[in-house]
Amino acid sequence: MYATECKEWCCYPRKFSDKMQEQVVQTLREKQWTPEQIVERFRLKGIPIVGKTTLSTFHHEDKPSRETFTN
């Protein structure tokens, strides 16, 4: 069953859109979840999301300025 779900999930191309970034930033601010938690929660709810590596990269790119997540 897991292999089938994985194949189905891989068929949908996902780009880290502005809307997706807004949802991630909002979740990071409000709930202070890790990228792994965000990805799993979005997948359980059926919300398109990029992988945890992409989210981790996005999260760490902003850390020097700390603008996006602390406002």
C-alpha positions as CSV (number, residue, x, y, z in Angstrom):
1,M,0.0,0.0,0.0
2,Y,2.7,2.5,0.9
3,A,4.5,1.9,-2.5
4,T,1.3,2.7,-4.3
5,E,0.7,5.9,-2.3
6,C,4.3,6.9,-3.0
7,K,3.9,6.4,-6.7
8,E,0.7,8.4,-6.7
9,W,2.2,11.2,-4.7
10,C,5.2,11.4,-7.1
11,C,3.0,11.9,-10.1
12,Y,2.0,15.4,-9.1
13,P,4.7,18.0,-9.7
14,R,5.0,20.4,-6.8
15,K,6.7,23.8,-6.9
16,F,7.2,25.9,-3.8
17,S,4.6,28.6,-4.7
18,D,4.0,31.8,-3.0
19,K,0.8,30.5,-1.5
20,M,2.6,27.4,-0.2
21,Q,5.4,29.7,1.3
22,E,2.7,31.8,3.1
23,Q,1.1,28.7,4.6
24,V,4.5,27.4,5.8
25,V,5.6,30.7,7.3
26,Q,2.2,31.0,9.0
27,T,2.5,27.5,10.5
28,L,6.1,28.1,11.6
29,R,5.1,31.4,13.3
30,E,1.9,30.1,15.0
31,K,2.8,26.5,15.9
32,Q,6.6,26.6,15.6
33,W,6.7,23.2,14.0
34,T,9.7,21.6,12.3
35,P,9.7,21.2,8.5
36,E,9.1,17.5,9.0
37,Q,6.0,18.1,11.1
38,I,4.7,20.6,8.5
39,V,5.2,18.2,5.6
40,E,3.5,15.3,7.3
41,R,0.5,17.4,8.5
42,F,0.0,18.9,5.1
43,R,0.2,15.4,3.5
44,L,-2.3,14.0,5.9
45,K,-4.7,16.8,5.1
46,G,-4.2,16.4,1.4
47,I,-2.6,19.8,0.9
48,P,0.1,19.9,-1.8
49,I,3.5,20.5,-0.2
50,V,7.1,20.2,-1.2
51,G,9.5,17.8,0.6
52,K,11.0,18.4,4.0
53,T,14.4,19.1,2.4
54,T,13.0,22.0,0.5
55,L,11.3,23.3,3.6
56,S,14.5,23.0,5.6
57,T,16.5,24.8,3.0
58,F,13.9,27.6,2.9
59,H,13.9,27.8,6.7
60,H,17.7,28.0,7.0
61,E,18.1,30.5,4.2
62,D,16.2,33.0,6.2
63,K,17.9,32.5,9.5
64,P,20.7,35.1,9.1
65,S,18.2,37.9,8.6
66,R,15.4,36.4,10.8
67,E,12.9,38.6,9.1
68,T,10.3,36.2,7.8
69,F,9.7,34.1,10.9
70,T,10.0,36.6,13.7
71,N,7.5,39.3,12.5
